[in-house]
Amino acid sequence: MGFGLVHIEAVHGQHWNCIADDRPITELLHDVSQQEEIIIGKAGKKKDSQGRLQKGETVLAKSHSKSDIGGMIVMVNDTDENGETIYNIWTGYPFCAKGVKHRLVLDEIQEWENGIEALITAYQEEGPTLTFFDPFFFKNKFRYKVGEEYEFFLAGMVYKIKPSGSQTLELPEHEGTQFLRKHLAEKAGKPENSESIKLNLAGMAALIQTGESEDDYNFSGPVKEVDSYEFRNIEFYRIKVTVARNTVSEQDLDINIYSKKSFFENGTTPQMGKDIEGVIWLQGYLVD
């Protein structure tokens, strides 16, 4: 068995920037290829009568296994001119190894043409609907069935991040504001005044698609945990942040986000209980 290089799809170029530095990406890919962990999956694409994907070519993946984040290269079996089995690299991407567990109902699978990767859309009962990249789709694709509930790890890789700015928002003056001012005065049993209405945004949780890719999100929320560590001599934060709230279950939707420390500018750092905001690539995969 040998290994041959075909290509690494350019679609993940901006994703590699989340964990790489100015060293060539080929160095990181070589580092991944030397890892001992091998994950086996299938690249089948046809569906059976129950709507499940049938098994196809064997897929092998190598990944960093002793780090919170790492790289993954995914290979598909082939035969060379001598009849020997080789594994050609079809794709590669960074992934988050430690997410936060959430139970979600599978709503849609957007499988990519290579049969290895996919975007998953899933939702919480009475909660948010999320679309995320599944780094282990090639391994778990035959377990999925739309409409079923699964336990997923959720995490995000940071494109950009910063502490949140102003914690108040002043509403512009118009008929709606006047109506709200009157309603609040009546509810409080006080005479109406002409003071501006300001909203307190401290602790607000938000996760909104950027519009550029379905698995890219603007986020904001309070920090619950902060850890520091290194990957390939690059310093990172792992930050647990609340990005949504379920008003029925009264449970927070927390995710781990991974950020280079250098993404925080002007000496700023994530602080427990303080709000942060930014843009992330959202990932999710099945809990084994």
LUMGU-268745 format. One line per 3 residues: number of its first residue (from 1); their letters; for each residue x negated, z negated, y of N, C-alpha, C. Coordinates in Angstrom, 3 decimals, always signed. Last residue first. Example, Ala and Ser with C-alpha at 12.3 -4.5 7.8 and 13.67 -1.06 7.14 Angstrom:
# residues 2
2) sa) -12.850,-7.080,-2.250,-13.670,-7.140,-1.060,-12.900,-7.870,+0.030 | -13.190,-7.800,-5.690,-12.300,-7.800,-4.500,-13.200,-7.800,-3.300
***
This chain:
# residues 288
288) dvl) +19.287,-19.446,+9.689,+19.221,-19.340,+8.212,+19.745,-20.606,+7.551 | +21.108,-18.301,+12.348,+20.451,-19.490,+11.836,+20.463,-19.393,+10.321 | +20.684,-15.036,+13.721,+21.353,-15.951,+12.817,+20.485,-17.142,+12.446
285) ygq) +19.910,-14.664,+17.239,+19.780,-14.287,+15.827,+20.364,-15.394,+14.961 | +19.405,-13.319,+20.499,+20.141,-14.195,+19.603,+19.973,-13.722,+18.170 | +18.272,-13.004,+23.897,+18.134,-12.764,+22.470,+18.988,-13.743,+21.687
282) lwi) +18.215,-11.568,+27.106,+18.859,-12.516,+26.202,+18.704,-12.076,+24.755 | +15.997,-11.580,+29.638,+16.387,-10.742,+28.506,+16.920,-11.684,+27.437 | +16.844,-12.773,+32.972,+16.315,-12.913,+31.615,+16.768,-11.772,+30.715
279) vge) +16.252,-13.891,+36.239,+16.734,-12.791,+35.408,+16.063,-12.903,+34.042 | +17.301,-16.873,+38.015,+16.407,-15.759,+37.754,+17.082,-14.688,+36.929 | +17.096,-20.369,+38.908,+17.807,-19.100,+38.789,+16.807,-17.992,+38.533
276) idk) +17.704,-23.933,+38.640,+16.824,-22.778,+38.712,+17.667,-21.513,+38.553 | +18.273,-27.263,+39.811,+18.769,-25.932,+39.458,+17.671,-24.881,+39.569 | +17.204,-30.343,+38.253,+17.280,-29.425,+39.384,+17.722,-28.040,+38.899
273) gmq) +16.876,-31.779,+35.934,+18.055,-32.045,+36.737,+18.222,-31.136,+37.933 | +13.370,-31.442,+36.029,+14.524,-31.963,+35.301,+15.673,-32.263,+36.267 | +12.064,-28.502,+37.504,+12.213,-29.953,+37.549,+13.486,-30.368,+36.813
270) ptt) +9.612,-25.954,+37.443,+10.949,-26.397,+37.031,+11.006,-27.920,+36.963 | +7.659,-25.547,+40.478,+7.756,-25.796,+39.041,+9.204,-26.146,+38.698 | +5.669,-23.874,+43.006,+6.912,-24.464,+42.514,+6.865,-24.610,+41.000
267) gne) +3.476,-22.594,+44.125,+3.296,-23.941,+43.601,+4.555,-24.609,+43.087 | +4.293,-20.000,+44.762,+4.075,-20.985,+45.837,+4.022,-22.426,+45.326 | +6.349,-19.102,+41.876,+5.459,-18.837,+43.006,+5.347,-20.034,+43.941
264) ffs) +6.461,-18.669,+38.511,+6.874,-19.594,+39.569,+5.865,-19.486,+40.714 | +5.005,-17.019,+36.892,+6.213,-16.457,+37.501,+6.778,-17.375,+38.580 | +3.002,-18.516,+35.754,+2.641,-17.715,+36.930,+3.858,-17.082,+37.599
261) kks) +4.071,-19.506,+33.451,+3.985,-20.401,+34.597,+3.687,-19.636,+35.881 | +6.396,-17.397,+31.856,+5.007,-17.631,+32.240,+5.007,-18.579,+33.434 | +9.192,-18.746,+30.146,+8.643,-18.164,+31.369,+7.145,-18.424,+31.467
258) yin) +12.058,-18.785,+28.287,+10.609,-18.816,+28.204,+10.022,-18.057,+29.384 | +14.872,-20.856,+27.775,+14.288,-19.684,+28.404,+12.776,-19.888,+28.460 | +17.392,-21.868,+25.603,+15.989,-22.018,+25.959,+15.526,-20.734,+26.638
255) idl) +20.692,-22.676,+26.740,+19.759,-21.798,+26.059,+18.341,-22.211,+26.439 | +23.956,-24.123,+26.514,+22.545,-24.239,+26.874,+21.741,-23.193,+26.119 | +26.992,-24.546,+27.485,+26.276,-23.487,+26.782,+24.835,-23.515,+27.303
252) dqe) +28.547,-27.733,+27.105,+27.704,-26.821,+27.862,+27.139,-25.744,+26.945 | +31.956,-28.480,+26.382,+30.569,-28.427,+25.950,+29.803,-27.411,+26.794 | +34.677,-28.616,+26.590,+33.880,-29.423,+27.515,+32.423,-29.523,+27.065
249) svt) +36.384,-27.007,+25.284,+35.624,-27.944,+24.449,+34.813,-28.928,+25.287 | +37.387,-25.811,+27.696,+38.273,-26.331,+26.660,+37.549,-27.379,+25.819 | +35.392,-24.907,+29.311,+36.321,-25.869,+29.906,+37.278,-26.466,+28.872
246) nra) +32.134,-24.494,+28.720,+33.407,-24.252,+28.063,+34.391,-25.318,+28.532 | +29.732,-23.112,+30.897,+30.452,-24.299,+30.425,+31.789,-23.884,+29.838 | +26.380,-21.795,+31.137,+27.843,-21.641,+31.129,+28.452,-22.935,+30.614
243) vtv) +23.756,-22.506,+31.181,+24.105,-21.244,+31.840,+25.607,-20.967,+31.830 | +21.391,-25.021,+31.311,+22.816,-24.762,+31.110,+23.203,-23.512,+31.888 | +18.185,-24.811,+29.758,+19.014,-24.737,+30.962,+20.456,-24.454,+30.576
240) kir) +15.012,-25.655,+28.859,+16.397,-25.692,+28.386,+17.297,-25.795,+29.600 | +12.095,-23.856,+28.928,+13.040,-24.586,+29.769,+14.434,-24.508,+29.144 | +8.784,-23.683,+28.370,+10.061,-23.543,+27.661,+11.036,-24.439,+28.380
237) yfe) +6.241,-22.057,+30.196,+7.250,-23.105,+30.149,+8.318,-22.705,+29.140 | +2.798,-21.164,+29.489,+4.238,-20.910,+29.518,+5.007,-22.218,+29.696 | -0.342,-19.626,+29.935,+0.472,-20.831,+30.040,+1.945,-20.479,+30.244
234) inr) -2.284,-17.903,+27.612,-1.391,-17.764,+28.765,-0.484,-18.991,+28.787 | -3.712,-17.894,+25.256,-4.370,-18.422,+26.459,-3.579,-18.172,+27.743 | -1.733,-17.167,+23.427,-2.835,-16.234,+23.715,-3.515,-16.588,+25.035
231) fey) +0.204,-19.514,+24.850,+0.280,-18.422,+23.876,-0.754,-17.386,+24.288 | +0.772,-23.005,+25.418,-0.001,-21.779,+25.614,+0.260,-20.786,+24.492 | +3.263,-25.063,+27.083,+2.407,-24.711,+25.965,+1.673,-23.421,+26.299
228) sdv) +5.660,-27.503,+28.128,+4.576,-26.573,+28.444,+3.765,-26.280,+27.191 | +9.163,-28.056,+28.675,+7.954,-28.227,+27.873,+6.931,-27.170,+28.288 | +12.060,-29.574,+29.856,+10.921,-28.717,+30.202,+9.750,-29.069,+29.302
225) ekv) +15.640,-29.738,+29.942,+14.366,-30.082,+29.311,+13.301,-29.105,+29.781 | +17.622,-29.059,+31.797,+17.806,-30.227,+30.934,+16.513,-30.686,+30.270 | +18.384,-27.716,+34.948,+17.365,-27.862,+33.912,+17.618,-29.150,+33.126
222) pgs) +21.366,-25.929,+35.849,+20.512,-27.113,+35.903,+19.573,-27.192,+34.704 | +21.416,-22.386,+36.751,+21.912,-23.594,+36.115,+20.923,-24.735,+36.208 | +21.801,-18.841,+36.457,+21.482,-20.022,+37.264,+22.056,-21.232,+36.551
219) fny) +20.910,-15.413,+35.837,+21.362,-16.735,+35.414,+21.071,-17.755,+36.506 | +21.477,-12.053,+35.016,+21.165,-13.016,+36.074,+21.695,-14.368,+35.605 | +20.437,-10.410,+32.006,+21.366,-11.274,+32.737,+20.703,-11.935,+33.937
216) dde) +20.509,-7.858,+29.579,+19.797,-8.435,+30.723,+20.792,-9.190,+31.600 | +21.964,-6.548,+27.683,+21.341,-7.810,+27.271,+20.452,-8.415,+28.352 | +22.841,-4.203,+28.884,+23.839,-5.197,+28.504,+23.244,-6.539,+28.106
213) seg) +21.129,-3.268,+31.820,+21.181,-3.259,+30.364,+22.076,-4.404,+29.943 | +22.111,-3.292,+34.465,+21.092,-2.329,+34.059,+21.042,-2.177,+32.539 | +23.830,-5.323,+34.957,+24.360,-3.977,+35.108,+23.368,-2.907,+34.701
210) tqi) +23.245,-7.976,+34.539,+22.658,-7.328,+35.715,+23.261,-5.962,+35.987 | +25.749,-10.353,+33.646,+24.958,-9.164,+33.331,+24.482,-8.474,+34.601 | +25.430,-13.775,+34.254,+26.113,-12.538,+34.642,+25.208,-11.350,+34.336
207) laa) +25.985,-17.022,+34.124,+25.279,-16.026,+33.327,+26.022,-14.710,+33.493 | +25.796,-20.255,+35.591,+26.270,-18.873,+35.652,+25.374,-17.977,+34.803 | +26.637,-23.433,+36.777,+26.077,-22.665,+35.674,+26.661,-21.264,+35.699
204) mga) +25.828,-25.686,+39.398,+26.629,-24.548,+38.943,+25.907,-23.807,+37.835 | +24.360,-27.728,+40.484,+24.765,-27.868,+39.098,+25.602,-26.721,+38.573 | +25.574,-27.132,+43.712,+24.633,-27.893,+42.889,+25.176,-28.059,+41.475
201) lnl) +27.293,-25.963,+45.461,+26.889,-25.180,+44.307,+25.924,-25.914,+43.388 | +29.993,-26.785,+47.350,+28.792,-27.390,+46.792,+28.440,-26.667,+45.490 | +31.243,-24.924,+50.045,+31.275,-25.167,+48.612,+29.948,-25.749,+48.152
198) kis) +32.838,-25.675,+53.077,+31.579,-25.439,+52.378,+31.730,-25.809,+50.901 | +34.729,-24.592,+55.736,+34.791,-25.054,+54.351,+33.493,-24.675,+53.649 | +34.638,-25.822,+59.131,+34.353,-24.798,+58.125,+34.397,-25.420,+56.728
195) esn) +37.373,-27.481,+60.799,+36.012,-27.469,+60.264,+35.855,-26.376,+59.209 | +39.792,-27.897,+61.957,+39.220,-26.548,+62.064,+37.791,-26.473,+61.525 | +42.296,-29.731,+60.062,+41.275,-29.581,+61.097,+40.695,-28.167,+61.058
192) epk) +45.410,-31.332,+59.355,+44.539,-30.166,+59.207,+43.528,-30.118,+60.351 | +45.632,-34.816,+58.524,+45.947,-33.689,+59.391,+44.930,-32.562,+59.209 | +45.996,-35.770,+55.043,+45.357,-35.870,+56.347,+45.748,-34.679,+57.206
189) gak) +46.497,-35.765,+52.327,+47.375,-36.537,+53.204,+46.789,-36.749,+54.577 | +45.142,-34.170,+50.626,+44.470,-35.402,+51.010,+45.334,-36.287,+51.891 | +46.876,-32.043,+50.481,+46.566,-32.780,+49.259,+45.928,-34.130,+49.568
186) eal) +46.808,-31.125,+53.116,+48.066,-31.659,+52.579,+47.803,-32.509,+51.342 | +44.163,-30.241,+53.210,+44.608,-31.305,+54.116,+45.887,-31.953,+53.596 | +44.161,-28.217,+51.312,+43.301,-29.381,+51.102,+43.727,-30.550,+51.981
183) hkr) +45.943,-26.383,+52.538,+46.256,-26.962,+51.228,+45.438,-28.230,+50.993 | +44.522,-25.704,+54.854,+45.831,-26.359,+54.965,+46.185,-27.066,+53.664 | +42.324,-24.454,+53.722,+42.128,-25.623,+54.586,+43.429,-26.415,+54.708
180) lfq) +43.528,-22.299,+52.412,+42.842,-23.324,+51.622,+42.654,-24.595,+52.442 | +44.470,-20.853,+54.638,+45.424,-21.359,+53.656,+44.800,-22.496,+52.842 | +42.032,-20.229,+55.816,+42.995,-21.036,+56.551,+44.027,-21.649,+55.615
177) tge) +40.935,-18.602,+53.844,+40.259,-19.855,+54.192,+41.218,-20.785,+54.921 | +42.712,-16.462,+53.907,+42.576,-17.254,+52.686,+41.932,-18.604,+52.959 | +42.287,-15.398,+56.460,+43.581,-16.007,+56.134,+43.499,-16.897,+54.895
174) hep) +38.920,-16.475,+57.330,+39.962,-15.447,+57.177,+41.238,-16.162,+56.739 | +35.544,-17.138,+57.678,+36.869,-17.445,+58.216,+37.802,-16.246,+58.049 | +33.550,-17.634,+54.690,+33.852,-16.939,+55.949,+35.288,-17.227,+56.386
171) lel) +32.273,-20.706,+53.446,+33.232,-19.622,+53.314,+33.482,-18.965,+54.665 | +29.010,-21.550,+52.684,+30.053,-21.651,+53.691,+30.969,-20.446,+53.597 | +27.572,-23.185,+50.078,+28.021,-21.853,+50.500,+29.178,-22.035,+51.467
168) tqs) +24.671,-25.049,+49.060,+26.011,-24.960,+49.655,+26.296,-23.520,+50.078 | +22.099,-25.081,+48.268,+23.068,-25.614,+47.323,+24.485,-25.614,+47.881 | +19.592,-22.621,+48.647,+20.647,-23.426,+49.259,+21.692,-23.825,+48.231
165) gsp) +17.881,-21.914,+45.693,+17.775,-22.173,+47.132,+18.879,-23.075,+47.623 | +16.412,-22.844,+42.555,+17.540,-22.358,+43.351,+17.379,-22.764,+44.811 | +13.117,-21.850,+41.603,+14.087,-22.916,+41.879,+15.201,-22.357,+42.760
162) kik) +12.898,-18.742,+39.719,+12.540,-19.591,+40.854,+13.507,-20.766,+40.928 | +11.906,-15.723,+38.019,+12.519,-17.046,+38.032,+12.059,-17.813,+39.258 | +11.980,-12.763,+35.951,+11.640,-13.455,+37.194,+12.462,-14.737,+37.279
159) yvm) +12.174,-12.388,+33.208,+11.578,-11.338,+34.042,+11.115,-11.931,+35.373 | +11.984,-14.473,+30.364,+12.132,-14.362,+31.814,+11.432,-13.127,+32.368 | +14.030,-14.474,+27.532,+12.699,-14.248,+28.079,+12.824,-13.871,+29.542
156) gal) +16.186,-16.844,+25.953,+15.954,-15.762,+26.897,+14.503,-15.688,+27.327 | +18.323,-17.614,+23.131,+17.176,-17.862,+23.996,+16.993,-16.667,+24.916 | +20.170,-18.969,+20.451,+20.175,-18.203,+21.698,+18.985,-18.613,+22.560
153) ffe) +20.974,-18.746,+17.061,+20.020,-19.275,+18.025,+20.075,-18.378,+19.263 | +24.297,-18.979,+15.723,+23.191,-18.214,+16.291,+22.248,-19.129,+17.057 | +26.544,-19.022,+13.123,+25.722,-19.872,+13.968,+24.494,-19.085,+14.400
150) yee) +29.624,-17.130,+13.171,+28.272,-17.405,+12.688,+27.590,-18.378,+13.641 | +32.779,-15.917,+12.140,+32.027,-16.834,+12.996,+30.680,-17.139,+12.344 | +34.022,-12.512,+11.996,+33.568,-13.750,+11.371,+32.778,-14.601,+12.372
147) gvk) +34.411,-10.203,+13.408,+35.531,-11.132,+13.318,+35.176,-12.455,+12.675 | +32.305,-8.151,+11.461,+33.006,-8.355,+12.731,+34.231,-9.240,+12.511 | +29.746,-9.392,+9.590,+31.091,-8.830,+9.480,+31.841,-9.165,+10.758
144) yrf) +26.396,-9.427,+8.328,+27.339,-9.421,+9.445,+28.687,-8.800,+9.065 | +24.583,-9.115,+6.361,+25.361,-10.358,+6.334,+26.492,-10.331,+7.363 | +23.117,-6.914,+6.849,+24.087,-6.823,+5.758,+24.908,-8.094,+5.596
141) knk) +21.357,-7.703,+8.890,+22.434,-6.755,+9.185,+23.496,-6.700,+8.096 | +19.127,-9.336,+8.762,+20.449,-9.948,+8.585,+21.622,-8.981,+8.689 | +16.810,-7.807,+9.148,+16.850,-8.781,+8.064,+18.279,-9.203,+7.743
138) fff) +17.269,-6.279,+11.382,+16.864,-5.585,+10.153,+16.941,-6.509,+8.938 | +17.685,-8.276,+13.313,+18.810,-7.489,+12.822,+18.480,-6.804,+11.503 | +16.059,-10.060,+14.629,+16.031,-10.075,+13.173,+17.190,-9.267,+12.580
135) pdf) +16.521,-9.876,+17.338,+15.190,-9.493,+16.858,+15.070,-9.465,+15.342 | +19.184,-8.702,+18.960,+18.921,-9.465,+17.746,+17.566,-9.046,+17.180 | +20.161,-9.059,+22.308,+19.317,-8.339,+21.361,+19.024,-9.238,+20.176
132) ftl) +23.594,-9.690,+23.273,+22.178,-10.042,+23.185,+21.472,-9.171,+22.154 | +26.369,-10.573,+25.132,+25.717,-9.473,+24.435,+24.225,-9.734,+24.447 | +29.076,-12.904,+25.058,+27.668,-12.605,+25.324,+27.231,-11.376,+24.535
129) tpg) +31.772,-14.521,+26.537,+31.360,-13.445,+25.638,+29.954,-13.017,+26.041 | +32.579,-18.064,+26.858,+32.041,-16.792,+27.319,+31.792,-15.802,+26.183 | +35.597,-19.496,+25.325,+34.353,-19.561,+26.090,+33.852,-18.173,+26.444
126) eeq) +37.541,-19.642,+23.441,+37.865,-20.156,+24.772,+36.608,-20.287,+25.650 | +34.994,-19.404,+21.121,+36.438,-19.581,+21.271,+36.704,-20.267,+22.616 | +32.347,-17.346,+22.232,+32.826,-18.678,+21.891,+34.340,-18.689,+22.011
123) yat) +31.317,-14.152,+20.903,+31.955,-15.014,+21.894,+32.255,-16.393,+21.319 | +29.120,-11.271,+20.899,+29.810,-12.378,+20.234,+30.365,-13.319,+21.294 | +27.373,-8.397,+20.242,+28.315,-9.013,+21.164,+29.121,-10.049,+20.396
120) ila) +24.082,-7.330,+19.784,+25.207,-8.058,+19.211,+26.078,-8.588,+20.345 | +22.161,-4.435,+19.433,+22.730,-5.409,+20.357,+23.958,-6.015,+19.693 | +19.488,-3.789,+17.112,+20.884,-3.726,+17.542,+21.135,-4.732,+18.658
117) eig) +17.213,-2.095,+14.827,+17.517,-2.949,+15.969,+18.977,-2.792,+16.376 | +17.191,-0.345,+12.684,+16.419,-1.585,+12.602,+16.856,-2.598,+13.647 | +18.179,+2.173,+12.964,+18.744,+1.348,+11.897,+18.086,-0.002,+11.746
114) new) +17.467,+3.839,+15.033,+16.466,+3.599,+13.990,+16.982,+2.725,+12.847 | +19.604,+3.812,+16.803,+19.434,+4.974,+15.943,+18.457,+4.714,+14.802 | +21.118,+0.512,+16.803,+20.290,+1.571,+17.366,+20.050,+2.662,+16.330
111) eqi) +24.407,-0.773,+16.841,+23.184,-0.490,+16.090,+22.419,+0.666,+16.723 | +26.157,-2.997,+18.137,+25.695,-1.711,+18.655,+24.347,-1.411,+17.994 | +28.839,-4.771,+17.005,+27.442,-4.470,+16.701,+27.125,-3.089,+17.252
108) edl) +31.128,-7.291,+18.140,+30.692,-5.894,+18.093,+29.207,-5.823,+17.744 | +31.819,-9.974,+17.584,+32.814,-9.062,+18.135,+32.416,-7.592,+17.997 | +31.531,-12.994,+15.906,+30.961,-11.650,+16.051,+32.046,-10.672,+16.474
105) vlr) +31.732,-16.060,+17.488,+32.480,-15.089,+16.688,+31.922,-13.699,+16.965 | +29.352,-18.724,+17.281,+29.946,-17.610,+17.994,+30.676,-16.703,+17.015 | +27.770,-21.767,+17.812,+28.675,-21.041,+16.921,+29.433,-19.997,+17.739
102) hkv) +24.337,-22.205,+18.612,+25.728,-22.107,+19.062,+26.539,-21.340,+18.026 | +21.141,-23.694,+19.170,+22.195,-23.294,+18.237,+23.570,-23.282,+18.896 | +18.554,-22.256,+21.050,+19.523,-23.351,+20.966,+20.701,-22.865,+20.119
99) gka) +15.393,-21.085,+19.667,+16.542,-21.029,+20.552,+17.399,-22.277,+20.411 | +12.289,-20.213,+19.080,+13.074,-21.450,+19.104,+14.178,-21.335,+20.144 | +11.093,-17.735,+19.276,+11.175,-18.348,+17.949,+12.038,-19.606,+17.914
96) cfp) +11.745,-14.762,+20.810,+11.783,-16.211,+21.031,+12.023,-16.899,+19.691 | +9.569,-11.887,+20.810,+10.785,-12.604,+20.442,+10.616,-14.087,+20.687 | +8.555,-8.521,+21.696,+8.374,-9.972,+21.699,+9.677,-10.659,+21.294
93) ygt) +8.331,-5.688,+19.450,+8.904,-6.370,+20.607,+8.538,-7.846,+20.564 | +8.286,-2.444,+17.960,+7.682,-3.750,+18.172,+8.226,-4.362,+19.442 | +8.703,+0.096,+15.435,+9.023,-0.542,+16.708,+8.302,-1.883,+16.799
90) win) +7.483,+1.314,+13.283,+8.571,+1.996,+13.977,+8.882,+1.387,+15.334 | +4.663,+1.859,+11.431,+5.230,+1.012,+12.474,+6.259,+1.814,+13.262 | +4.910,+2.624,+7.998,+4.716,+3.110,+9.357,+5.376,+2.179,+10.357
87) yit) +3.361,+1.918,+5.119,+4.385,+1.369,+5.999,+4.058,+1.773,+7.430 | +3.035,+3.833,+2.080,+2.514,+3.297,+3.333,+3.683,+2.742,+4.134 | +2.300,+4.621,-1.228,+3.261,+3.989,-0.321,+2.534,+3.469,+0.912
84) egn) +0.908,+7.795,-2.108,+0.773,+6.355,-1.935,+1.813,+5.818,-0.956 | +0.830,+10.501,-2.283,+1.856,+9.815,-3.046,+1.783,+8.312,-2.969 | -0.870,+11.691,-0.602,-1.394,+11.386,-1.933,-0.383,+10.645,-2.804
81) edt) +0.401,+11.838,+1.808,+0.186,+13.097,+1.087,-0.355,+12.885,-0.320 | +2.528,+8.820,+1.683,+1.559,+9.728,+2.291,+1.339,+10.955,+1.406 | +5.785,+7.603,+2.181,+4.788,+8.049,+1.208,+3.839,+9.025,+1.876
78) dnv) +7.142,+4.533,+3.575,+7.034,+5.985,+3.500,+6.000,+6.312,+2.425 | +8.945,+1.772,+5.040,+8.155,+2.379,+3.967,+8.234,+3.900,+3.988 | +8.509,+0.588,+8.344,+9.408,+1.181,+7.356,+8.563,+1.901,+6.315
75) mvi) +7.964,-2.352,+10.355,+7.453,-1.195,+9.626,+8.459,-0.737,+8.578 | +7.628,-3.980,+13.383,+8.545,-3.671,+12.290,+8.130,-2.345,+11.670 | +6.094,-6.746,+14.912,+6.043,-5.320,+14.641,+6.854,-5.061,+13.379
72) mgg) +6.431,-9.177,+17.420,+6.849,-8.714,+16.108,+6.639,-7.210,+16.026 | +5.009,-12.014,+19.120,+5.300,-10.595,+18.996,+5.724,-10.279,+17.580 | +6.449,-15.075,+20.448,+5.438,-14.262,+19.793,+5.817,-12.802,+19.813
69) ids) +7.075,-18.549,+21.072,+7.321,-17.133,+21.303,+6.224,-16.343,+20.609 | +6.249,-20.879,+19.834,+7.630,-20.775,+20.327,+8.022,-19.337,+20.598 | +4.306,-20.321,+16.856,+4.431,-20.407,+18.302,+5.893,-20.299,+18.692
66) ksh) +3.764,-19.538,+14.298,+3.407,-20.898,+14.686,+3.473,-21.088,+16.193 | +4.193,-16.905,+13.680,+5.098,-17.888,+13.071,+4.832,-19.314,+13.534 | +4.297,-13.627,+14.791,+3.687,-14.938,+14.997,+4.664,-15.988,+14.484
63) ska) +5.026,-11.182,+12.195,+5.288,-11.880,+13.447,+4.419,-13.126,+13.550 | +6.004,-8.183,+10.654,+4.983,-9.225,+10.786,+5.153,-9.868,+12.149 | +8.360,-6.755,+8.427,+8.007,-7.159,+9.786,+6.937,-8.234,+9.716
60) lvt) +9.505,-3.997,+6.550,+8.660,-5.183,+6.617,+8.372,-5.485,+8.077 | +12.169,-2.487,+4.901,+11.561,-2.788,+6.194,+10.720,-4.053,+6.052 | +13.120,+0.116,+2.738,+12.586,-1.233,+2.890,+11.909,-1.367,+4.250
57) egk) +16.078,+2.107,+3.331,+14.638,+1.941,+3.211,+14.218,+0.483,+3.410 | +19.139,+0.544,+2.601,+18.369,+1.778,+2.645,+16.903,+1.496,+2.474 | +22.413,-0.735,+1.871,+20.973,-0.895,+1.940,+20.267,+0.457,+1.886
54) qlr) +25.234,-0.286,+4.063,+24.584,-0.199,+2.766,+23.075,-0.312,+2.937 | +27.150,-2.428,+6.125,+26.086,-1.438,+6.029,+25.465,-1.466,+4.638 | +30.686,-2.801,+5.647,+29.340,-3.362,+5.660,+28.314,-2.234,+5.508
51) gqs) +33.234,-1.886,+5.360,+32.641,-1.777,+6.684,+31.262,-2.383,+6.784 | +34.223,-1.772,+2.853,+34.516,-2.990,+3.602,+33.897,-2.972,+5.002 | +33.208,+0.588,+1.868,+34.644,+0.528,+2.133,+35.054,-0.717,+2.905
48) dkk) +30.041,+0.819,+3.689,+30.864,+0.871,+2.497,+32.331,+0.711,+2.878 | +28.059,+2.911,+5.831,+28.959,+1.778,+5.616,+29.754,+1.958,+4.333 | +24.564,+3.649,+6.428,+25.902,+4.009,+5.997,+26.741,+2.760,+5.746
45) kga) +22.049,+2.576,+6.953,+22.917,+2.850,+8.083,+24.355,+3.171,+7.657 | +19.224,+0.468,+6.064,+20.383,+1.281,+5.726,+21.321,+1.459,+6.908 | +16.823,-0.879,+6.194,+17.183,-0.026,+7.333,+18.363,+0.873,+7.028
42) kgi) +16.126,-4.344,+5.436,+16.516,-2.999,+5.028,+16.976,-2.215,+6.255 | +13.390,-6.726,+5.187,+14.751,-6.322,+5.506,+15.020,-4.926,+4.999 | +11.144,-9.466,+5.228,+11.632,-8.267,+4.542,+13.080,-8.006,+4.926
39) iie) +8.322,-10.594,+6.912,+9.776,-10.702,+6.814,+10.296,-9.392,+6.237 | +5.363,-12.371,+6.599,+6.010,-11.071,+6.402,+7.496,-11.306,+6.176 | +2.669,-14.074,+8.097,+4.105,-14.077,+7.774,+4.640,-12.654,+7.666
36) eqq) +0.061,-13.709,+8.963,+0.326,-13.805,+7.532,+1.808,-13.678,+7.187 | -1.168,-11.364,+11.423,-0.438,-12.564,+11.039,-0.064,-12.529,+9.560 | -2.256,-9.029,+12.257,-3.119,-9.892,+11.459,-2.418,-11.164,+10.994
33) svd) -0.400,-7.854,+13.919,-0.623,-7.242,+12.596,-1.476,-8.105,+11.682 | -0.687,-9.349,+16.260,+0.517,-9.512,+15.439,+0.263,-8.995,+14.024 | -3.116,-8.305,+17.158,-3.015,-9.730,+16.848,-1.814,-9.987,+15.948
30) hll) -2.330,-5.704,+17.698,-3.320,-5.950,+16.643,-3.271,-7.409,+16.204 | -0.631,-6.228,+19.829,-0.081,-5.665,+18.600,-1.042,-5.855,+17.428 | -2.500,-7.153,+21.696,-1.442,-8.046,+21.238,-0.847,-7.540,+19.930
27) eti) -4.003,-4.820,+22.031,-4.654,-6.039,+21.556,-3.633,-7.023,+21.007 | -2.132,-3.056,+23.080,-2.647,-2.794,+21.736,-3.371,-4.011,+21.163 | -1.769,-3.863,+25.664,-0.751,-4.263,+24.695,-1.253,-4.047,+23.271
24) prd) -4.769,-5.014,+27.285,-3.977,-3.925,+26.701,-2.973,-4.452,+25.674 | -4.392,-7.724,+29.662,-5.059,-7.135,+28.507,-4.184,-6.038,+27.914 | -2.907,-8.936,+31.607,-3.486,-7.639,+31.945,-4.309,-7.038,+30.812
21) dai) -0.418,-10.293,+29.405,-1.163,-10.366,+30.652,-1.769,-8.986,+30.909 | +2.941,-10.790,+28.025,+1.591,-10.235,+28.045,+0.909,-10.506,+29.386 | +5.557,-11.580,+28.088,+4.618,-12.474,+27.414,+3.174,-12.002,+27.509
18) cnw) +6.965,-9.727,+29.563,+7.399,-11.121,+29.643,+6.376,-12.075,+29.030 | +6.066,-7.245,+28.911,+5.530,-7.840,+30.135,+5.923,-9.308,+30.287 | +7.646,-6.558,+26.774,+6.288,-7.042,+26.496,+5.687,-7.709,+27.724
15) hqg) +9.840,-5.589,+28.224,+9.964,-6.836,+27.474,+8.594,-7.412,+27.134 | +9.076,-3.182,+29.248,+9.306,-4.272,+30.199,+9.438,-5.609,+29.491 | +8.877,-1.749,+26.729,+7.742,-1.941,+27.623,+7.917,-3.099,+28.578
12) hva) +10.800,-1.066,+24.913,+10.449,-2.487,+25.008,+9.287,-2.748,+25.955 | +11.031,+1.689,+24.922,+12.145,+0.918,+25.459,+11.781,-0.557,+25.645 | +9.045,+3.015,+23.591,+8.786,+2.656,+24.991,+9.871,+1.761,+25.579
9) eih) +8.248,+2.060,+20.309,+9.231,+2.637,+21.227,+9.049,+2.094,+22.644 | +5.281,+2.959,+18.943,+6.007,+1.782,+19.408,+6.956,+2.285,+20.488 | +4.606,+5.027,+16.056,+4.819,+4.810,+17.479,+5.431,+3.438,+17.722
6) vlg) +2.903,+5.026,+13.659,+3.663,+6.172,+14.136,+3.886,+6.041,+15.633 | +0.271,+3.961,+11.729,+0.888,+3.806,+13.039,+1.605,+5.084,+13.430 | +0.350,+2.575,+8.431,+0.083,+3.681,+9.332,+0.831,+3.484,+10.630
3) fgm) -1.019,+0.780,+5.795,-0.238,+0.693,+7.019,-0.632,+1.852,+7.922 | -0.603,+0.894,+2.176,-1.367,+0.946,+3.405,-0.442,+0.830,+4.596 | -0.855,+0.000,-1.195,+0.000,+0.000,+0.000,-0.886,+0.000,+1.238
***
